Amino acid sequence: MGMKRTDYIGWDQYFMGIALLSAERSKDPSTQVGACIVDENNRILSVGYNGMPCGCDDDEMPWGKVGNALDNKYFFVCHAELNAILNYRGGSLRGAKCYSTLFPCNECAKAIIQSGIREIIYLSDKYADTEATIASKRMFRMAGVKFRAFEPQGKTITLHI
């Protein structure tokens, strides 16, 4: 009888890979973010990426980062974590984990807490010093939502499509 493979990827690598692939759907020219929500049995519940709300034409919406508030993306873009929560059609997310390519902002943190997600695994925390991220971490700690940085395991997977 043969032996099983030993070089397969772990759950964290698998789910972060799905979050990274989801981020590739984003039309945002500066920041592409993806999220993958899984249950305690490692089943994928939902995915999301940052983009304009359904029904809002991507070609007519602003994608810039500066200038008048109504002429840049910040009032309009729906973040990956919120999209993943809103995309879920199964019921409760209580006890789930969320893999995100970027640490959640304060608005997404509120939705994560309210939905019952109990753990965040993030790839990048490049906005760690911003008030929005500091607020997120404060709320996560108060609400008992664990968060940890994703730890790559040294295997590189490249998709050629």
C-alpha atoms as a printed R data frame, in Angstrom:
    type eleno elety resid chain resno       x      y       z
1   ATOM     1    CA   MET     A     1   0.000  0.000   0.000
2   ATOM     2    CA   GLY     A     2   1.319  3.468  -0.928
3   ATOM     3    CA   MET     A     3   1.873  6.353   1.436
4   ATOM     4    CA   LYS     A     4  -0.015  9.630   1.310
5   ATOM     5    CA   ARG     A     5   1.602 12.824   0.087
6   ATOM     6    CA   THR     A     6   3.371 14.818   2.767
7   ATOM     7    CA   ASP     A     7   3.874 18.120   0.928
8   ATOM     8    CA   TYR     A     8   0.205 19.209   0.876
9   ATOM     9    CA   ILE     A     9  -0.766 22.646   2.135
10  ATOM    10    CA   GLY     A    10  -2.332 23.252   5.547
11  ATOM    11    CA   TRP     A    11  -5.752 24.753   6.222
12  ATOM    12    CA   ASP     A    12  -4.404 28.271   6.794
13  ATOM    13    CA   GLN     A    13  -2.505 28.182   3.489
14  ATOM    14    CA   TYR     A    14  -5.568 26.837   1.670
15  ATOM    15    CA   PHE     A    15  -7.992 29.445   2.985
16  ATOM    16    CA   MET     A    16  -5.582 32.369   2.650
17  ATOM    17    CA   GLY     A    17  -4.958 31.177  -0.905
18  ATOM    18    CA   ILE     A    18  -8.685 31.418  -1.576
19  ATOM    19    CA   ALA     A    19  -8.734 34.919  -0.059
20  ATOM    20    CA   LEU     A    20  -5.808 35.910  -2.300
21  ATOM    21    CA   LEU     A    21  -7.532 34.486  -5.366
22  ATOM    22    CA   SER     A    22 -10.745 36.315  -4.421
23  ATOM    23    CA   ALA     A    23  -8.776 39.575  -4.197
24  ATOM    24    CA   GLU     A    24  -7.914 39.149  -7.873
25  ATOM    25    CA   ARG     A    25 -11.587 39.908  -8.670
26  ATOM    26    CA   SER     A    26 -11.242 43.428  -7.250
27  ATOM    27    CA   LYS     A    27 -11.233 46.276  -9.763
28  ATOM    28    CA   ASP     A    28  -9.625 48.673  -7.280
29  ATOM    29    CA   PRO     A    29  -6.430 49.960  -8.944
30  ATOM    30    CA   SER     A    30  -4.541 50.497  -5.672
31  ATOM    31    CA   THR     A    31  -5.643 47.886  -3.123
32  ATOM    32    CA   GLN     A    32  -7.105 44.463  -3.842
33  ATOM    33    CA   VAL     A    33  -8.452 42.655  -0.772
34  ATOM    34    CA   GLY     A    34 -10.025 39.217  -0.458
35  ATOM    35    CA   ALA     A    35 -11.718 37.377   2.391
36  ATOM    36    CA   CYS     A    36 -12.747 33.775   3.017
37  ATOM    37    CA   ILE     A    37 -15.033 32.739   5.898
38  ATOM    38    CA   VAL     A    38 -14.906 29.150   7.154
39  ATOM    39    CA   ASP     A    39 -16.691 27.199   9.862
40  ATOM    40    CA   GLU     A    40 -15.184 25.161  12.704
41  ATOM    41    CA   ASN     A    41 -15.121 22.087  10.414
42  ATOM    42    CA   ASN     A    42 -12.989 23.883   7.804
43  ATOM    43    CA   ARG     A    43 -15.835 24.246   5.346
44  ATOM    44    CA   ILE     A    44 -15.934 27.409   3.258
45  ATOM    45    CA   LEU     A    45 -19.034 29.443   4.065
46  ATOM    46    CA   SER     A    46 -18.451 32.547   1.946
47  ATOM    47    CA   VAL     A    47 -15.914 34.649   0.079
48  ATOM    48    CA   GLY     A    48 -15.714 38.326  -0.828
49  ATOM    49    CA   TYR     A    49 -13.505 40.998  -2.312
50  ATOM    50    CA   ASN     A    50 -13.482 44.792  -2.242
51  ATOM    51    CA   GLY     A    51 -15.594 46.430  -4.908
52  ATOM    52    CA   MET     A    52 -18.535 48.638  -5.714
53  ATOM    53    CA   PRO     A    53 -22.009 47.612  -4.497
54  ATOM    54    CA   CYS     A    54 -24.137 45.475  -6.826
55  ATOM    55    CA   GLY     A    55 -25.906 47.620  -9.384
56  ATOM    56    CA   CYS     A    56 -23.316 50.408  -9.262
57  ATOM    57    CA   ASP     A    57 -21.444 50.503 -12.564
58  ATOM    58    CA   ASP     A    58 -17.708 50.055 -11.942
59  ATOM    59    CA   ASP     A    59 -16.971 52.219 -14.964
60  ATOM    60    CA   GLU     A    60 -19.000 55.146 -13.634
61  ATOM    61    CA   MET     A    61 -17.830 55.052 -10.012
62  ATOM    62    CA   PRO     A    62 -14.697 56.851  -8.763
63  ATOM    63    CA   TRP     A    63 -11.621 54.758  -7.975
64  ATOM    64    CA   GLY     A    64  -9.287 57.578  -6.858
65  ATOM    65    CA   LYS     A    65  -8.021 58.130  -3.316
66  ATOM    66    CA   VAL     A    66  -7.802 61.936  -3.131
67  ATOM    67    CA   GLY     A    67  -9.929 64.996  -3.741
68  ATOM    68    CA   ASN     A    68 -13.569 65.641  -2.962
69  ATOM    69    CA   ALA     A    69 -15.126 62.838  -0.916
70  ATOM    70    CA   LEU     A    70 -17.766 62.230  -3.572
71  ATOM    71    CA   ASP     A    71 -15.069 61.955  -6.229
72  ATOM    72    CA   ASN     A    72 -12.998 59.210  -4.598
73  ATOM    73    CA   LYS     A    73 -13.675 55.580  -3.703
74  ATOM    74    CA   TYR     A    74 -13.975 55.723   0.092
75  ATOM    75    CA   PHE     A    75 -17.705 56.468   0.359
76  ATOM    76    CA   PHE     A    76 -18.527 53.785  -2.188
77  ATOM    77    CA   VAL     A    77 -16.340 50.669  -2.051
78  ATOM    78    CA   CYS     A    78 -17.662 47.714  -0.066
79  ATOM    79    CA   HIS     A    79 -14.798 45.947   1.729
80  ATOM    80    CA   ALA     A    80 -13.970 42.271   1.252
81  ATOM    81    CA   GLU     A    81 -14.875 41.188   4.789
82  ATOM    82    CA   LEU     A    82 -18.256 42.916   4.662
83  ATOM    83    CA   ASN     A    83 -18.930 41.461   1.211
84  ATOM    84    CA   ALA     A    84 -18.109 37.970   2.496
85  ATOM    85    CA   ILE     A    85 -20.522 38.445   5.413
86  ATOM    86    CA   LEU     A    86 -23.242 39.798   3.129
87  ATOM    87    CA   ASN     A    87 -22.657 37.062   0.521
88  ATOM    88    CA   TYR     A    88 -23.327 34.317   3.069
89  ATOM    89    CA   ARG     A    89 -26.775 32.783   2.589
90  ATOM    90    CA   GLY     A    90 -26.699 29.997   5.163
91  ATOM    91    CA   GLY     A    91 -27.746 31.471   8.512
92  ATOM    92    CA   SER     A    92 -25.439 32.195  11.420
93  ATOM    93    CA   LEU     A    93 -21.702 32.810  11.137
94  ATOM    94    CA   ARG     A    94 -21.325 32.303  14.891
95  ATOM    95    CA   GLY     A    95 -17.980 30.665  15.683
96  ATOM    96    CA   ALA     A    96 -16.555 31.069  12.164
97  ATOM    97    CA   LYS     A    97 -13.074 32.236  11.158
98  ATOM    98    CA   CYS     A    98 -12.346 34.917   8.580
99  ATOM    99    CA   TYR     A    99  -9.198 34.883   6.471
100 ATOM   100    CA   SER     A   100  -8.454 38.331   5.060
101 ATOM   101    CA   THR     A   101  -5.581 39.600   2.970
102 ATOM   102    CA   LEU     A   102  -5.708 42.906   4.903
103 ATOM   103    CA   PHE     A   103  -6.453 43.562   8.580
104 ATOM   104    CA   PRO     A   104 -10.122 44.651   8.835
105 ATOM   105    CA   CYS     A   105 -11.026 48.306   9.237
106 ATOM   106    CA   ASN     A   106 -13.210 49.503  12.121
107 ATOM   107    CA   GLU     A   107 -16.420 49.312  10.051
108 ATOM   108    CA   CYS     A   108 -15.725 45.723   9.007
109 ATOM   109    CA   ALA     A   109 -14.707 44.901  12.584
110 ATOM   110    CA   LYS     A   110 -18.189 45.902  13.767
111 ATOM   111    CA   ALA     A   111 -19.817 43.645  11.166
112 ATOM   112    CA   ILE     A   112 -17.444 40.787  12.050
113 ATOM   113    CA   ILE     A   113 -18.270 41.090  15.748
114 ATOM   114    CA   GLN     A   114 -22.019 41.404  15.150
115 ATOM   115    CA   SER     A   115 -22.041 38.366  12.831
116 ATOM   116    CA   GLY     A   116 -20.419 36.149  15.473
117 ATOM   117    CA   ILE     A   117 -17.105 35.495  13.705
118 ATOM   118    CA   ARG     A   118 -14.626 34.527  16.445
119 ATOM   119    CA   GLU     A   119 -11.208 34.674  14.745
120 ATOM   120    CA   ILE     A   120  -9.433 36.764  12.105
121 ATOM   121    CA   ILE     A   121  -6.365 35.515  10.248
122 ATOM   122    CA   TYR     A   122  -4.801 38.343   8.236
123 ATOM   123    CA   LEU     A   123  -1.992 38.551   5.703
124 ATOM   124    CA   SER     A   124  -1.110 42.265   5.877
125 ATOM   125    CA   ASP     A   125  -1.451 44.840   8.633
126 ATOM   126    CA   LYS     A   126  -0.029 47.740   6.631
127 ATOM   127    CA   TYR     A   127  -2.429 50.221   8.267
128 ATOM   128    CA   ALA     A   128  -1.612 49.104  11.833
129 ATOM   129    CA   ASP     A   129  -0.848 52.655  12.967
130 ATOM   130    CA   THR     A   130  -4.113 54.164  11.702
131 ATOM   131    CA   GLU     A   131  -6.939 55.017  14.064
132 ATOM   132    CA   ALA     A   132  -9.318 52.721  12.141
133 ATOM   133    CA   THR     A   133  -7.100 49.673  12.717
134 ATOM   134    CA   ILE     A   134  -6.381 50.606  16.322
135 ATOM   135    CA   ALA     A   135 -10.148 50.875  16.876
136 ATOM   136    CA   SER     A   136 -10.656 47.467  15.218
137 ATOM   137    CA   LYS     A   137  -8.162 45.804  17.526
138 ATOM   138    CA   ARG     A   138  -9.709 47.471  20.565
139 ATOM   139    CA   MET     A   139 -13.183 46.212  19.625
140 ATOM   140    CA   PHE     A   140 -11.893 42.723  18.788
141 ATOM   141    CA   ARG     A   141 -10.186 42.461  22.179
142 ATOM   142    CA   MET     A   142 -13.276 43.690  24.038
143 ATOM   143    CA   ALA     A   143 -15.572 41.313  22.122
144 ATOM   144    CA   GLY     A   144 -13.244 38.316  22.461
145 ATOM   145    CA   VAL     A   145 -12.496 38.013  18.736
146 ATOM   146    CA   LYS     A   146  -9.034 36.512  18.299
147 ATOM   147    CA   PHE     A   147  -6.759 37.824  15.581
148 ATOM   148    CA   ARG     A   148  -3.430 36.580  14.343
149 ATOM   149    CA   ALA     A   149  -1.076 37.111  11.456
150 ATOM   150    CA   PHE     A   150  -0.980 34.470   8.748
151 ATOM   151    CA   GLU     A   151   2.250 32.480   8.850
152 ATOM   152    CA   PRO     A   152   3.450 31.292   5.432
153 ATOM   153    CA   GLN     A   153   4.780 27.753   5.414
154 ATOM   154    CA   GLY     A   154   7.391 28.133   2.689
155 ATOM   155    CA   LYS     A   155   5.525 26.607  -0.255
156 ATOM   156    CA   THR     A   156   4.913 28.792  -3.297
157 ATOM   157    CA   ILE     A   157   1.947 28.090  -5.542
158 ATOM   158    CA   THR     A   158   1.639 29.911  -8.841
159 ATOM   159    CA   LEU     A   159  -1.482 29.852 -10.975
160 ATOM   160    CA   HIS     A   160  -1.097 30.235 -14.727
161 ATOM   161    CA   ILE     A   161  -4.452 30.780 -16.332
